[in-house]
Amino acid sequence: MSGRSGTSGSAGRGGAGGSGGKSQVCLDIEAEYARELPRFLVRSGQQTCGNRVASAPGCLCEVHVQEPAPLALETLMNLGYRWSDEHCTNPVCTTPCAPATRGACQNGRCVTLP
C-alpha cells in the first residue's frame, strides 16, 4: 500500500529592510544625538549662539548652538566620541555643509550664517 503525498508549503515572506550596514548601536547614537540637538538650538536669556557642534555624529558640518547649562555641551560631544569609538561610518549630515562664519539668534533659535 502506498502512502499519500504531502502538500507543498507556501513561499516565505521577504525580510525587513536593512540599515545600510550600520549597527544598532550606531543607529541608537545617531537617534539620541538627533533628539538632544534641538535643545541646544533654543536661545534663552542673554546667551549668544557662540558654540559650534557637528550637525550629526561624524559629520564635518557644524551648527551654532547655545549651551543651556554648564557642561551640557558635553552630552553632544560624548555622543560624537561614542559614534567614533564604535567605528560607525557614513554620517547622515542633516544640514548643508557651508563655511559658517557666525551664529546668530533669529526668533529665539540659534542659526548658522555664512
Backbone as numpy.savetxt, mean C-alpha at the origin, in Angstrom:
# Nx Ny Nz CAx CAy CAz Cx Cy Cz
-21.15 -63.11 -14.46 -22.00 -61.96 -14.46 -21.10 -60.74 -14.46
-21.37 -59.81 -15.30 -20.55 -58.62 -15.39 -21.20 -57.49 -14.59
-20.33 -56.59 -14.04 -20.84 -55.46 -13.26 -21.27 -54.30 -14.13
-21.98 -53.42 -13.53 -22.43 -52.22 -14.26 -21.31 -51.20 -14.31
-21.28 -50.44 -15.35 -20.25 -49.41 -15.45 -20.65 -48.20 -14.61
-19.65 -47.50 -14.12 -19.91 -46.32 -13.29 -20.22 -45.09 -14.15
-20.70 -44.08 -13.50 -20.97 -42.82 -14.21 -19.74 -41.96 -14.18
-19.64 -41.08 -15.15 -18.46 -40.21 -15.20 -18.66 -39.03 -14.25
-17.54 -38.47 -13.77 -17.59 -37.31 -12.88 -17.68 -36.01 -13.66
-18.01 -34.97 -12.96 -18.09 -33.66 -13.62 -16.72 -32.99 -13.56
-16.53 -32.03 -14.43 -15.25 -31.31 -14.50 -15.07 -30.45 -13.26
-13.83 -30.24 -12.86 -13.53 -29.40 -11.70 -13.72 -27.92 -12.01
-13.86 -27.13 -10.97 -14.02 -25.69 -11.12 -12.66 -25.02 -11.21
-12.61 -23.89 -11.88 -11.37 -23.12 -11.99 -11.00 -22.52 -10.65
-9.73 -22.26 -10.45 -9.26 -21.68 -9.20 -9.45 -20.17 -9.17
-9.29 -19.60 -8.01 -9.40 -18.15 -7.84 -8.19 -17.48 -8.49
-8.35 -16.23 -8.84 -7.26 -15.46 -9.45 -6.08 -15.32 -8.51
-4.90 -15.24 -9.02 -3.69 -15.13 -8.22 -3.40 -13.69 -7.85
-2.37 -13.48 -7.09 -1.99 -12.15 -6.65 -0.70 -11.69 -7.31
-0.43 -12.19 -8.50 0.76 -11.76 -9.22 2.05 -12.23 -8.59
2.01 -13.32 -7.86 3.22 -13.86 -7.27 3.58 -13.24 -5.93
2.79 -12.30 -5.40 3.09 -11.69 -4.12 2.61 -12.60 -3.00
3.39 -12.65 -1.94 2.98 -13.44 -0.78 1.86 -12.72 -0.05
1.14 -13.45 0.77 0.07 -12.84 1.55 0.62 -11.80 2.51
1.83 -12.03 3.03 2.46 -11.08 3.94 2.65 -9.74 3.23
3.15 -9.78 2.00 3.37 -8.55 1.23 2.05 -7.83 0.97
1.03 -8.60 0.61 -0.28 -8.00 0.36 -0.85 -7.38 1.64
-0.64 -8.03 2.77 -1.12 -7.50 4.05 -0.40 -6.20 4.41
0.90 -6.15 4.19 1.67 -4.93 4.48 1.19 -3.79 3.60
1.00 -4.06 2.32 0.51 -3.03 1.40 -0.87 -2.52 1.82
-1.74 -3.43 2.25 -3.08 -3.04 2.66 -3.04 -2.20 3.93
-2.20 -2.58 4.87 -2.09 -1.81 6.12 -1.53 -0.42 5.85
-0.55 -0.32 4.97 0.03 0.98 4.60 -1.05 1.86 3.97
-1.84 1.28 3.08 -2.91 2.03 2.41 -3.97 2.50 3.41
-4.20 1.73 4.47 -5.16 2.13 5.51 -4.59 3.25 6.38
-3.29 3.22 6.65 -2.66 4.19 7.54 -2.38 5.54 6.87
-2.01 5.53 5.60 -1.57 6.75 4.93 -2.57 7.91 5.01
-3.87 7.71 4.81 -4.79 8.85 4.82 -4.77 9.70 6.08
-4.51 9.10 7.23 -4.50 9.91 8.46 -3.30 10.85 8.50
-2.27 10.59 7.69 -1.11 11.47 7.61 -1.32 12.58 6.57
-2.36 12.47 5.79 -2.65 13.48 4.77 -3.55 14.58 5.29
-4.17 14.38 6.46 -5.06 15.38 7.04 -4.23 16.37 7.83
-4.44 17.63 7.55 -3.69 18.68 8.24 -4.56 19.25 9.35
-3.97 19.43 10.52 -4.70 20.03 11.62 -3.80 21.03 12.34
-4.42 22.04 12.91 -3.67 23.03 13.67 -2.70 23.80 12.81
-1.60 24.16 13.41 -0.59 24.99 12.73 0.48 24.16 12.03
0.34 22.86 12.06 1.33 21.99 11.45 1.37 22.19 9.93
2.52 22.00 9.37 2.66 22.06 7.92 2.85 20.65 7.39
2.70 20.52 6.12 2.87 19.22 5.47 4.32 19.09 5.01
5.22 19.12 5.96 6.64 19.17 5.64 7.37 17.85 5.57
6.73 16.77 5.97 7.38 15.45 5.89 7.01 14.77 4.59
7.85 13.83 4.18 7.55 13.06 2.96 7.70 11.57 3.25
6.81 10.80 2.66 6.87 9.34 2.76 6.56 8.75 1.39
6.90 7.49 1.23 6.58 6.79 -0.02 5.06 6.71 -0.16
4.57 6.81 -1.38 3.12 6.73 -1.59 2.60 5.31 -1.36
3.50 4.34 -1.38 3.18 2.93 -1.11 4.51 2.24 -0.76
4.46 1.13 -0.04 5.71 0.45 0.29 6.51 0.09 -0.96
7.79 0.43 -0.94 8.66 0.11 -2.06 8.59 1.10 -3.20
7.69 2.05 -3.13 7.53 3.02 -4.21 8.49 4.18 -4.01
9.13 4.62 -5.07 10.05 5.75 -4.98 9.32 7.09 -5.02
8.07 7.09 -5.41 7.27 8.31 -5.45 6.89 8.69 -4.02
7.10 9.95 -3.66 6.80 10.39 -2.32 5.63 11.37 -2.30
4.94 11.41 -1.17 3.87 12.37 -0.95 4.18 13.13 0.34
3.71 14.36 0.40 3.90 15.16 1.60 2.83 14.81 2.62
3.24 14.74 3.87 2.33 14.36 4.94 2.60 15.23 6.17
1.67 15.16 7.10 1.83 15.78 8.42 1.86 14.66 9.44
2.78 14.73 10.35 2.86 13.73 11.41 1.83 14.08 12.46
0.79 13.23 12.66 -0.28 13.57 13.59 0.14 13.54 15.06
1.18 12.84 15.40 1.68 12.76 16.77 3.17 12.44 16.71
3.90 12.79 17.75 5.33 12.47 17.75 5.56 10.98 17.48
6.47 10.71 16.62 6.89 9.35 16.23 5.82 8.56 15.48
4.71 9.17 15.13 3.66 8.45 14.38 4.14 8.06 12.99
5.02 8.87 12.43 5.53 8.58 11.08 6.29 7.27 11.04
6.78 6.85 12.20 7.48 5.57 12.30 6.61 4.41 11.83
5.30 4.53 12.02 4.37 3.47 11.59 4.54 3.19 10.11
4.49 4.25 9.29 4.63 4.07 7.85 6.04 3.60 7.48
7.02 4.20 8.13 8.40 3.81 7.82 8.64 2.34 8.15
8.13 1.89 9.29 8.31 0.49 9.67 7.61 -0.46 8.71
6.44 -0.06 8.22 5.76 -0.90 7.22 6.60 -1.00 5.95
7.21 0.10 5.55 8.09 0.08 4.38 9.30 -0.83 4.61
9.88 -0.78 5.81 11.01 -1.65 6.14 10.59 -3.12 6.12
9.42 -3.40 6.69 8.92 -4.79 6.71 8.72 -5.30 5.28
8.17 -4.44 4.41 7.93 -4.80 3.02 9.25 -5.22 2.37
10.30 -4.43 2.62 11.63 -4.76 2.06 12.20 -6.02 2.70
12.08 -6.13 4.02 12.62 -7.30 4.73 11.97 -8.60 4.27
10.72 -8.53 3.85 10.00 -9.72 3.36 10.32 -10.02 1.90
11.20 -9.23 1.31 11.60 -9.39 -0.09 10.42 -9.23 -1.04
9.52 -8.32 -0.69 8.38 -8.03 -1.56 8.89 -7.28 -2.78
8.21 -7.44 -3.88 8.61 -6.78 -5.13 7.39 -6.18 -5.81
7.63 -5.48 -6.89 6.58 -4.87 -7.71 5.65 -3.98 -6.90
6.17 -2.85 -6.39 5.31 -1.96 -5.62 4.18 -1.40 -6.48
3.07 -1.14 -5.83 1.92 -0.55 -6.50 1.89 0.92 -6.10
2.51 1.75 -6.91 2.57 3.18 -6.61 1.21 3.80 -6.91
0.67 4.50 -5.91 -0.69 5.01 -6.01 -0.77 6.42 -6.56
0.35 7.08 -6.69 0.35 8.44 -7.24 1.37 8.52 -8.36
1.15 9.42 -9.32 2.15 9.58 -10.37 3.47 10.08 -9.79
4.54 9.59 -10.31 5.86 9.99 -9.83 6.27 11.28 -10.54
6.40 12.32 -9.77 6.85 13.60 -10.30 7.76 14.22 -9.26
8.74 14.97 -9.71 9.62 15.59 -8.73 8.83 16.61 -7.90
8.61 16.30 -6.66 7.85 17.18 -5.78 8.80 18.16 -5.10
8.47 19.42 -5.20 9.33 20.41 -4.59 8.81 20.89 -3.25
7.49 20.79 -3.03 6.97 21.26 -1.75 5.62 20.64 -1.45
5.31 20.64 -0.19 4.00 20.21 0.26 3.20 21.43 0.65
1.91 21.35 0.53 1.04 22.46 0.89 -0.25 21.91 1.47
-1.01 22.79 2.09 -2.30 22.39 2.63 -3.39 22.98 1.74
-4.28 22.14 1.28 -5.43 22.57 0.50 -6.66 21.90 1.07
-7.61 22.71 1.54 -8.85 22.19 2.10 -8.60 21.20 3.24
-7.62 21.50 4.09 -7.35 20.65 5.24 -6.60 19.37 4.97
-6.06 19.25 3.77 -5.31 18.04 3.42 -3.94 18.41 2.87
-2.97 17.55 3.13 -1.65 17.73 2.55 -1.69 17.33 1.08
-1.09 18.16 0.25 -0.95 17.85 -1.16 0.50 18.04 -1.56
0.92 17.35 -2.58 2.28 17.46 -3.09 2.24 18.26 -4.37
3.02 19.32 -4.40 3.03 20.23 -5.56 4.37 20.17 -6.28
4.33 20.32 -7.60 5.59 20.31 -8.36 6.39 21.58 -8.14
